Amino acid sequence: MTTKELLYVEDALGHAKYFQTKCQETASQIQDAELKSYVTKLAEKHQQIFQNFYGLL
């Protein structure tokens, strides 16, 4: 991989991890069960994206 490609993967990993963390933090503060479930699923999706990108390395 080129340096530029590695930087892109690093950025993608960072974004996926950031969104996962923010979704988890937000879900912990939500009272509505349906909305909380949705945001929790978003966190899981971003964890999956992170794992997929990491797996490419």
Biopython code that builds the backbone (N, CA, C, O; Angstrom):
import numpy as np
from Bio.PDB.StructureBuilder import StructureBuilder

atoms = [
    (1, "MET", "N", (0.832, -1.185, 0.000)),
    (1, "MET", "CA", (0.000, 0.000, 0.000)),
    (1, "MET", "C", (0.873, 1.245, 0.000)),
    (1, "MET", "O", (1.973, 1.269, 0.552)),
    (2, "THR", "N", (0.350, 2.254, -0.628)),
    (2, "THR", "CA", (1.071, 3.525, -0.620)),
    (2, "THR", "C", (0.825, 4.244, 0.707)),
    (2, "THR", "O", (-0.066, 3.879, 1.473)),
    (3, "THR", "N", (1.612, 5.243, 0.950)),
    (3, "THR", "CA", (1.441, 6.048, 2.164)),
    (3, "THR", "C", (0.062, 6.691, 2.191)),
    (3, "THR", "O", (-0.591, 6.738, 3.234)),
    (4, "LYS", "N", (-0.372, 7.182, 1.046)),
    (4, "LYS", "CA", (-1.682, 7.831, 0.968)),
    (4, "LYS", "C", (-2.801, 6.838, 1.267)),
    (4, "LYS", "O", (-3.764, 7.179, 1.954)),
    (5, "GLU", "N", (-2.683, 5.632, 0.765)),
    (5, "GLU", "CA", (-3.698, 4.601, 1.030)),
    (5, "GLU", "C", (-3.727, 4.224, 2.508)),
    (5, "GLU", "O", (-4.798, 4.033, 3.084)),
    (6, "LEU", "N", (-2.559, 4.119, 3.113)),
    (6, "LEU", "CA", (-2.496, 3.803, 4.538)),
    (6, "LEU", "C", (-3.111, 4.925, 5.380)),
    (6, "LEU", "O", (-3.772, 4.658, 6.383)),
    (7, "LEU", "N", (-2.894, 6.166, 4.976)),
    (7, "LEU", "CA", (-3.512, 7.286, 5.688)),
    (7, "LEU", "C", (-5.028, 7.246, 5.565)),
    (7, "LEU", "O", (-5.746, 7.560, 6.514)),
    (8, "TYR", "N", (-5.509, 6.857, 4.385)),
    (8, "TYR", "CA", (-6.953, 6.733, 4.202)),
    (8, "TYR", "C", (-7.526, 5.661, 5.121)),
    (8, "TYR", "O", (-8.557, 5.876, 5.759)),
    (9, "VAL", "N", (-6.872, 4.524, 5.193)),
    (9, "VAL", "CA", (-7.347, 3.433, 6.054)),
    (9, "VAL", "C", (-7.300, 3.875, 7.514)),
    (9, "VAL", "O", (-8.221, 3.591, 8.281)),
    (10, "GLU", "N", (-6.234, 4.566, 7.898)),
    (10, "GLU", "CA", (-6.125, 5.072, 9.268)),
    (10, "GLU", "C", (-7.270, 6.031, 9.587)),
    (10, "GLU", "O", (-7.869, 5.950, 10.660)),
    (11, "ASP", "N", (-7.574, 6.928, 8.669)),
    (11, "ASP", "CA", (-8.693, 7.861, 8.861)),
    (11, "ASP", "C", (-10.019, 7.110, 8.972)),
    (11, "ASP", "O", (-10.841, 7.416, 9.835)),
    (12, "ALA", "N", (-10.220, 6.139, 8.104)),
    (12, "ALA", "CA", (-11.467, 5.363, 8.121)),
    (12, "ALA", "C", (-11.620, 4.619, 9.439)),
    (12, "ALA", "O", (-12.710, 4.576, 10.009)),
    (13, "LEU", "N", (-10.535, 4.036, 9.922)),
    (13, "LEU", "CA", (-10.581, 3.347, 11.219)),
    (13, "LEU", "C", (-10.924, 4.321, 12.339)),
    (13, "LEU", "O", (-11.738, 4.016, 13.211)),
    (14, "GLY", "N", (-10.302, 5.488, 12.309)),
    (14, "GLY", "CA", (-10.562, 6.495, 13.335)),
    (14, "GLY", "C", (-12.003, 6.975, 13.317)),
    (14, "GLY", "O", (-12.620, 7.143, 14.369)),
    (15, "HIS", "N", (-12.540, 7.196, 12.120)),
    (15, "HIS", "CA", (-13.930, 7.643, 12.018)),
    (15, "HIS", "C", (-14.903, 6.577, 12.511)),
    (15, "HIS", "O", (-15.848, 6.884, 13.237)),
    (16, "ALA", "N", (-14.675, 5.341, 12.122)),
    (16, "ALA", "CA", (-15.562, 4.259, 12.550)),
    (16, "ALA", "C", (-15.527, 4.117, 14.073)),
    (16, "ALA", "O", (-16.568, 3.940, 14.707)),
    (17, "LYS", "N", (-14.336, 4.193, 14.654)),
    (17, "LYS", "CA", (-14.203, 4.073, 16.112)),
    (17, "LYS", "C", (-14.875, 5.252, 16.815)),
    (17, "LYS", "O", (-15.542, 5.078, 17.835)),
    (18, "TYR", "N", (-14.693, 6.455, 16.262)),
    (18, "TYR", "CA", (-15.307, 7.653, 16.842)),
    (18, "TYR", "C", (-16.832, 7.536, 16.838)),
    (18, "TYR", "O", (-17.483, 7.780, 17.854)),
    (19, "PHE", "N", (-17.396, 7.160, 15.681)),
    (19, "PHE", "CA", (-18.850, 7.045, 15.590)),
    (19, "PHE", "C", (-19.385, 5.948, 16.504)),
    (19, "PHE", "O", (-20.457, 6.093, 17.091)),
    (20, "GLN", "N", (-18.646, 4.863, 16.625)),
    (20, "GLN", "CA", (-19.064, 3.795, 17.528)),
    (20, "GLN", "C", (-19.116, 4.306, 18.976)),
    (20, "GLN", "O", (-20.086, 4.079, 19.698)),
    (21, "THR", "N", (-18.068, 4.987, 19.368)),
    (21, "THR", "CA", (-17.993, 5.525, 20.735)),
    (21, "THR", "C", (-19.109, 6.526, 20.996)),
    (21, "THR", "O", (-19.753, 6.475, 22.043)),
    (22, "LYS", "N", (-19.342, 7.428, 20.061)),
    (22, "LYS", "CA", (-20.384, 8.439, 20.235)),
    (22, "LYS", "C", (-21.771, 7.809, 20.280)),
    (22, "LYS", "O", (-22.622, 8.239, 21.059)),
    (23, "CYS", "N", (-22.007, 6.795, 19.453)),
    (23, "CYS", "CA", (-23.303, 6.110, 19.485)),
    (23, "CYS", "C", (-23.511, 5.399, 20.820)),
    (23, "CYS", "O", (-24.611, 5.417, 21.372)),
    (24, "GLN", "N", (-22.457, 4.776, 21.334)),
    (24, "GLN", "CA", (-22.568, 4.093, 22.633)),
    (24, "GLN", "C", (-22.848, 5.100, 23.749)),
    (24, "GLN", "O", (-23.689, 4.861, 24.616)),
    (25, "GLU", "N", (-22.140, 6.220, 23.719)),
    (25, "GLU", "CA", (-22.359, 7.253, 24.737)),
    (25, "GLU", "C", (-23.781, 7.794, 24.662)),
    (25, "GLU", "O", (-24.440, 7.981, 25.686)),
    (26, "THR", "N", (-24.243, 8.041, 23.453)),
    (26, "THR", "CA", (-25.587, 8.575, 23.261)),
    (26, "THR", "C", (-26.638, 7.567, 23.695)),
    (26, "THR", "O", (-27.604, 7.925, 24.369)),
    (27, "ALA", "N", (-26.458, 6.309, 23.313)),
    (27, "ALA", "CA", (-27.425, 5.262, 23.675)),
    (27, "ALA", "C", (-27.563, 5.141, 25.189)),
    (27, "ALA", "O", (-28.654, 4.887, 25.699)),
    (28, "SER", "N", (-26.464, 5.322, 25.901)),
    (28, "SER", "CA", (-26.521, 5.196, 27.364)),
    (28, "SER", "C", (-27.333, 6.315, 28.014)),
    (28, "SER", "O", (-27.740, 6.196, 29.170)),
    (29, "GLN", "N", (-27.570, 7.405, 27.271)),
    (29, "GLN", "CA", (-28.304, 8.540, 27.819)),
    (29, "GLN", "C", (-29.755, 8.612, 27.351)),
    (29, "GLN", "O", (-30.522, 9.446, 27.833)),
    (30, "ILE", "N", (-30.132, 7.749, 26.419)),
    (30, "ILE", "CA", (-31.477, 7.795, 25.845)),
    (30, "ILE", "C", (-32.449, 7.005, 26.712)),
    (30, "ILE", "O", (-32.147, 5.893, 27.147)),
    (31, "GLN", "N", (-33.607, 7.585, 26.957)),
    (31, "GLN", "CA", (-34.637, 6.932, 27.768)),
    (31, "GLN", "C", (-35.591, 6.097, 26.917)),
    (31, "GLN", "O", (-36.022, 5.024, 27.342)),
    (32, "ASP", "N", (-35.921, 6.574, 25.731)),
    (32, "ASP", "CA", (-36.861, 5.882, 24.853)),
    (32, "ASP", "C", (-36.244, 4.558, 24.379)),
    (32, "ASP", "O", (-35.176, 4.558, 23.766)),
    (33, "ALA", "N", (-36.903, 3.448, 24.656)),
    (33, "ALA", "CA", (-36.356, 2.121, 24.370)),
    (33, "ALA", "C", (-36.140, 1.883, 22.873)),
    (33, "ALA", "O", (-35.129, 1.309, 22.471)),
    (34, "GLU", "N", (-37.084, 2.322, 22.065)),
    (34, "GLU", "CA", (-36.975, 2.103, 20.620)),
    (34, "GLU", "C", (-35.798, 2.891, 20.025)),
    (34, "GLU", "O", (-35.029, 2.361, 19.224)),
    (35, "LEU", "N", (-35.670, 4.143, 20.422)),
    (35, "LEU", "CA", (-34.575, 4.972, 19.941)),
    (35, "LEU", "C", (-33.233, 4.457, 20.460)),
    (35, "LEU", "O", (-32.239, 4.439, 19.735)),
    (36, "LYS", "N", (-33.222, 4.043, 21.710)),
    (36, "LYS", "CA", (-32.000, 3.500, 22.303)),
    (36, "LYS", "C", (-31.546, 2.264, 21.544)),
    (36, "LYS", "O", (-30.356, 2.089, 21.283)),
    (37, "SER", "N", (-32.490, 1.415, 21.193)),
    (37, "SER", "CA", (-32.175, 0.207, 20.427)),
    (37, "SER", "C", (-31.586, 0.564, 19.069)),
    (37, "SER", "O", (-30.617, -0.053, 18.626)),
    (38, "TYR", "N", (-32.166, 1.552, 18.413)),
    (38, "TYR", "CA", (-31.685, 1.979, 17.101)),
    (38, "TYR", "C", (-30.247, 2.506, 17.186)),
    (38, "TYR", "O", (-29.402, 2.147, 16.366)),
    (39, "VAL", "N", (-29.978, 3.346, 18.166)),
    (39, "VAL", "CA", (-28.645, 3.930, 18.312)),
    (39, "VAL", "C", (-27.633, 2.851, 18.701)),
    (39, "VAL", "O", (-26.481, 2.901, 18.270)),
    (40, "THR", "N", (-28.044, 1.898, 19.494)),
    (40, "THR", "CA", (-27.177, 0.777, 19.852)),
    (40, "THR", "C", (-26.819, -0.038, 18.608)),
    (40, "THR", "O", (-25.682, -0.486, 18.458)),
    (41, "LYS", "N", (-27.783, -0.224, 17.728)),
    (41, "LYS", "CA", (-27.517, -0.938, 16.476)),
    (41, "LYS", "C", (-26.557, -0.152, 15.593)),
    (41, "LYS", "O", (-25.725, -0.743, 14.904)),
    (42, "LEU", "N", (-26.664, 1.166, 15.608)),
    (42, "LEU", "CA", (-25.716, 1.992, 14.865)),
    (42, "LEU", "C", (-24.294, 1.796, 15.406)),
    (42, "LEU", "O", (-23.338, 1.703, 14.636)),
    (43, "ALA", "N", (-24.168, 1.735, 16.722)),
    (43, "ALA", "CA", (-22.858, 1.511, 17.337)),
    (43, "ALA", "C", (-22.298, 0.155, 16.906)),
    (43, "ALA", "O", (-21.109, 0.035, 16.611)),
    (44, "GLU", "N", (-23.149, -0.853, 16.872)),
    (44, "GLU", "CA", (-22.710, -2.181, 16.449)),
    (44, "GLU", "C", (-22.288, -2.172, 14.982)),
    (44, "GLU", "O", (-21.319, -2.831, 14.605)),
    (45, "LYS", "N", (-23.015, -1.428, 14.161)),
    (45, "LYS", "CA", (-22.679, -1.331, 12.736)),
    (45, "LYS", "C", (-21.309, -0.677, 12.550)),
    (45, "LYS", "O", (-20.510, -1.125, 11.728)),
    (46, "HIS", "N", (-21.042, 0.380, 13.313)),
    (46, "HIS", "CA", (-19.747, 1.041, 13.201)),
    (46, "HIS", "C", (-18.627, 0.148, 13.736)),
    (46, "HIS", "O", (-17.501, 0.218, 13.244)),
    (47, "GLN", "N", (-18.913, -0.679, 14.723)),
    (47, "GLN", "CA", (-17.920, -1.648, 15.200)),
    (47, "GLN", "C", (-17.617, -2.654, 14.089)),
    (47, "GLN", "O", (-16.463, -3.029, 13.882)),
    (48, "GLN", "N", (-18.650, -3.083, 13.384)),
    (48, "GLN", "CA", (-18.476, -4.021, 12.280)),
    (48, "GLN", "C", (-17.646, -3.381, 11.153)),
    (48, "GLN", "O", (-16.775, -4.033, 10.577)),
    (49, "ILE", "N", (-17.913, -2.128, 10.847)),
    (49, "ILE", "CA", (-17.149, -1.414, 9.827)),
    (49, "ILE", "C", (-15.684, -1.327, 10.242)),
    (49, "ILE", "O", (-14.786, -1.550, 9.431)),
    (50, "PHE", "N", (-15.451, -1.000, 11.516)),
    (50, "PHE", "CA", (-14.084, -0.934, 12.033)),
    (50, "PHE", "C", (-13.380, -2.271, 11.855)),
    (50, "PHE", "O", (-12.245, -2.320, 11.382)),
    (51, "GLN", "N", (-14.044, -3.345, 12.230)),
    (51, "GLN", "CA", (-13.446, -4.678, 12.116)),
    (51, "GLN", "C", (-13.162, -5.044, 10.664)),
    (51, "GLN", "O", (-12.139, -5.662, 10.370)),
    (52, "ASN", "N", (-14.058, -4.668, 9.758)),
    (52, "ASN", "CA", (-13.846, -4.951, 8.339)),
    (52, "ASN", "C", (-12.620, -4.206, 7.805)),
    (52, "ASN", "O", (-11.789, -4.787, 7.106)),
    (53, "PHE", "N", (-12.514, -2.922, 8.138)),
    (53, "PHE", "CA", (-11.340, -2.160, 7.701)),
    (53, "PHE", "C", (-10.068, -2.733, 8.313)),
    (53, "PHE", "O", (-9.059, -2.892, 7.625)),
    (54, "TYR", "N", (-10.117, -3.040, 9.603)),
    (54, "TYR", "CA", (-8.953, -3.574, 10.288)),
    (54, "TYR", "C", (-8.535, -4.912, 9.678)),
    (54, "TYR", "O", (-7.348, -5.221, 9.571)),
    (55, "GLY", "N", (-9.532, -5.692, 9.285)),
    (55, "GLY", "CA", (-9.270, -6.983, 8.661)),
    (55, "GLY", "C", (-8.547, -6.859, 7.325)),
    (55, "GLY", "O", (-7.855, -7.787, 6.905)),
    (56, "LEU", "N", (-8.702, -5.731, 6.662)),
    (56, "LEU", "CA", (-8.009, -5.517, 5.396)),
    (56, "LEU", "C", (-6.500, -5.394, 5.584)),
    (56, "LEU", "O", (-5.726, -5.636, 4.657)),
    (57, "LEU", "N", (-6.103, -5.024, 6.765)),
    (57, "LEU", "CA", (-4.667, -4.863, 7.043)),
    (57, "LEU", "C", (-4.054, -6.208, 7.279)),
    (57, "LEU", "O", (-2.853, -6.304, 7.531)),
]
sb = StructureBuilder()
sb.init_structure("model")
sb.init_model(0)
sb.init_chain("A")
sb.init_seg("    ")
for serial, (resi, resn, name, xyz) in enumerate(atoms, 1):
    if name == "N":
        sb.init_residue(resn, " ", resi, " ")
    sb.init_atom(name, np.array(xyz, "f"), 0.0, 1.0, " ", f" {name:<3s}", serial, name[0])
structure = sb.get_structure()
